Amino acid sequence: MNLHSPTRNAGSLNDPSASQATAKAADCATTSRVLTPTASRSSDRFATITASLLFALVAGMDGLSTSIAFAALIFTGALASGFGMGVGLILLSSVVLVLAMALFSRYPSSIGQVRKPSVAILASAIAAATSVMTDATDETRLLTAFAVLAVSGLSTGVVFWVFGAFGFGRLIRFLPFSVIAGFLAGSGALMVEGAVMMVLGKGGFDALLQPHGLPILGNLLVAIIFAIVLLWCLGRFASPATGPLVMLGGGLLFYGLLLAIGLPLEQARRIHWLPAMPPSGGLDLPSPLAVFFGADWWAVAHTLPAVSSVILLSMIGLLLNSSGLEVATRREIDANREMRTAGLANIAVGLIGGPPGFASLSMTMLANRMGARTRLVGLATAAVLLLMLPFAGQLAGIMPVFIAAGLMMTLGFEMLHDWLWKSRRQLSQSEWLTVLAIPLGMVVMGFLPGMALGLALSVVTFVYNYASLSVIRVEASSRERRSSVDRPIAENAVIEREGDRVQLLELQEFLFFGTAEQVMDRIRQRLRNQTRLRLNYVVLDFRRVSGMDAAAAITFLKTRNLVAAEGAVLIFCGLSGETERTLCRNGIDLDDDAALLRLPDLDRALEHCEQHLLAGALRQQGWQDVEDYLARTIGPNDRLHDLVAIMQRVDVAPGDRIIRAGEIGDDLFLLWKGRAKIEARLPNGRTLRLRTVTPGVVLGEIAIYRDGPRTADVVAELPSTVYRLARSELLRLEQTDPQLAVLVHLLCATTLAERLTIANRVVQALHE
């Protein structure tokens, strides 16, 4: 920081002494500017080192206490002899995780930890697996427990690395939030349950009925009270030393009470106020070779579902923490690199037999708030944990059971509060009931049944919610939706009158048994509606359907039978190749079924329906001549004969252009015989067919009222006859024969009004 700035004096420019003084002042200022940044950097470095050391002490105490609590959760009952080794192993795993994050994470102050949801799940799985090993020795059970921890660490590391290397981390986002929240809340419930069993010991709740049950009950009540006090203090005071100080105070009160009542330590161990083991001397860790050759791997295999859930939750936790860290620090973090880093760290942890872990968002943010934002904070934390490691056994042996249990209850209560209680405001009632069911199922039925219940409920909720989404994009009749065939007004009137005999359903999204039933129900309702015309055709458009399952195909087979029973025809259009194969595999004949028709697209399907609706009103029989056509279109008039007389009859061959794109439009045409198509030329040179024109249709009416080039070609498809009226002739009539000119304008206005009416119905159908 520049604490000094040179003083400028205008009068000194002409005064030598002033110039010397100014030069000296400038030299001093320059020296100040050189020295001050160095001093500032030294001060900042000292502050960083101090903050890192203070955080390392807090993190070390937190790591030791959670290691003891985690070990007490896992190594209880028949596994109690491994408690000391468990503390050392979890503490050593924390050292490896902290070092890996400190050295290789993209975020320098990232702090790795063994995670509590993983420990809660593994503790439940280990307890279930070892409880059925009735013929095994205690040593085999213990080695099996360590094998489960090693497998979880190794497998989590491998999956982390593979997902990070191939960028698969985004796939985890497809897991419903309710399932994630339920699993985490369930982990909290398992931690609370494990803490209670930690206090009760081997006998469980039956121990409360034994002669020594009163001290155990008192210990349980004290653990609950301690958890409540710890929760209150953590919520009331923001200092990072709050938790360690509360635990230290609880320990001092405990030993002060023992001293006051004169209770020996061994007696305190017998009534389970202290861990039921003497403090170990030195560091004691399980041998990887002994674990490999001595564990019951068949029992380990039975825990693989739980290990899989540990991997899943760890991956979710890592990605959520990375995302949260990005938001909190406003700094982009490469999640795939963090996953690879955590993967290598967990592989190392698994090789020494430890449980998995990853970067902790809360500890990392605490380090930032304390001013420790460099890799030094991780290195200092690892050093403090290493210093504690040789004394892990002794420290574990002197921690009162109620403190370890109370700490586990606190962690469990926090998870229940964060993921069960708070989530009720974020989720719908059905989703929150899924979250609630998972921890209840885990406590009542066990971890795996609870996990299965949660997955089943999430699937049911998803199916129900997805089935409630409409897969019917548009429902209309031929009155509202027309083909691309331009028809004369008389034929449009027939379609207007009879169009309700056609039901069109445009489908969308993926179709399965839940959503396909919507389609069948809608058709059933229409068939039973006696107030409308009897259905002749049901058109199902699959153009926007992404796929379907076999159950949906069977539903469409039932739909075919329903429609055929009413004497109507079912039309499928817009089918993809895969959808066709699915329908055919499930009994639908798309080729030789009189009650079923397959057409390429919706336009062909609508045209087919319109042609059959018009079958009783043949055009050639309806009009005797052009004068008769005009009389039926714009009404009888004595001057219609004169109007026909001024129109030029033109015969065109197939392929001839009646109207050419780009030319100035100044002619009005009436297609009298044959057929034509309207097409546009695309920038790539290809032509796009827009509409089909049938006899009795007026063309070019817009050009009568506005100048400008034609936008599309009208090409004869069959030998055709058209009647042409030039715009110049109309202008002449307006001056010399206004009555005849009015008939021309009436024909154009009637044509435009008819097309506008049809377009409005299409728009209305799309918005209903």
Secondary structure, DSSP 8 states (H G I E B T S, - for coil): ---------GGGGG-HHHHHHHHHHHHHHHHHHHHHHHHHHHHHHHHHHHHHHHHHHHHHHHHHHHHHHHHHHHS-GGGGGGHHHHHHHHHHHHHHHHHHHHHH-SSTT--EEE-HHHHHHHHHHHHHHHHT-TTS-HHHHHHHHHHHHHHHHHHHHHHHHHHHHHTGGGGGGGS-HHHHHHHHHHHHHHHHHHHHHHHH-TTGGGGGGSTTHHHHHHHHHHHHHHHHHHHHHHHH---TTHHHHHHHHHHHHHHHHHHHHT--HHHHHHTTSS-SS----S-----HHHHHHHS-HHHHHHTHHHHHHHHHHHHHHHHHHHHHHHHHHT----HHHHHHHHHHHHHHHHHTT---EEE-HHHHHHHHHTT--STHHHHHHHHHHHHHGGGHHHHHHHS-HHHHHHHHHHHHHHHHIIIIIGGGGTS-HHHHHHHHHHHHHHHHH-HHHHHHHHHHHHHHHHHHHHHHS--EEEEE-TTT---SEE--HHHHHHHHHHGGGEEEEEEEEEE-HHHHHHHHHHHHHHHH-TTS----EEEEEEEEEEEE-HHHHHHHHHHHHHHHHTT-EEEEES--HHHHHHHHHTT--SSS-TTEEEESSHHHHHHHHHHHHTTTS-HHHH-SSHHHHHHHHH---TTHHHHHHHSEEEEE-TT-EEE-TTSB--EEEEEEES-EEEEEE-TTS-EEEEEEE-TTEEE-TGGGTS--B--SEEEESSSEEEEEEEHHHHHHHHHH-HHHHHHHHHHHHHHHHHHHHHHHHHHHHHH-
